[in-house]
Amino acid sequence: MYNNFSLTKVPTRTSKPRNSGFTMVMDKGLSVRDVEDLIEVSGDYIDIVKLGWATSYVTPNLAGKLEVYRSAGIPVYFGGTLFEAFIIRNQFDDYLKLLEKYNIHHAEVSDGSITLEHDKKCEYIHTLAKHVTVLSEVGSKDAEKIIAPYKWIEQMQAELDAGAWKVIGEAREGGNVGLFRSSGEVRSGLVEEILRKIPAEKIIWEAPQKEQQVYFIKLLDANVNLGNIAPNEVVPLETLRLGIRSDTFDHFLNKL
């Protein structure tokens, strides 16, 4: 972690490889040069990268880009929508071959765009967990589909029990579904209910909007796991975590 000068009363951040204080970045089609620049500036703050939805299907020089991330020690995984695209076409075995071909060691299991019986989703998690580290996503991409808090909790726990390393709270890249209302406002009652049953370190909260990141940092402090962070927002997020941006400026001063 870079600290160019000394400040007191700054939260202690966890070090990589992190289990908490995790930042998952959304790559929606960066070039190899883009990735090299991203790593130069933000590599120390990035724990894992998701190649958003199925962008990997159409991204030129995919292997070259993956190698840049790999050389920097940053794991990469394909977005859950790509997994769903293979499942809906009965190509699960082909998906396993894809992970092997590109030397991918993490996989996301989701059902945000397809209808998948939850027992079957857990079967996929269990099977994939024999080969790779699994992240499973809970919540729908359909803004009209409201899932009751008890259902979120049941599904998260079942997916962890099936072998998921962490569960992801759905928000899409816009932060306007799932954990959030269409306006981007946090469904705070839902979040609080989830945290009563599911350990915080087991959850990655998709929070692409600054206000959402601030909410979770104030709720769970600097080392909360956050996802769907845009590449150009990684450093700004780190300043929020450290209380050196106005939105969280007083939060840590009063505690440390």
ABEGO torsion letter per residue (X at the ends): XBBABBBBGBBBBBBOBBABGBBBBBBAGBBAAAAAAAAAAAAAABABBBBBEAAAAABBGAAAAAAAAAAAGBBBBBBAAAAAAAAAAGAAAAAAAAAAAAGBABBBBBAAABBBBAAAAAAAAAAAAAABBBBBBBEBABAABBBBAAAAAAAAAAAAAAGBABBBBBAEAAGABEABBAAGBBBAAAAAAAAAABBAAABBBBBABAAAAAAAAAAAEAABBBBGBBAAAAAAAAAAAAGABAAAAAAAAAAX
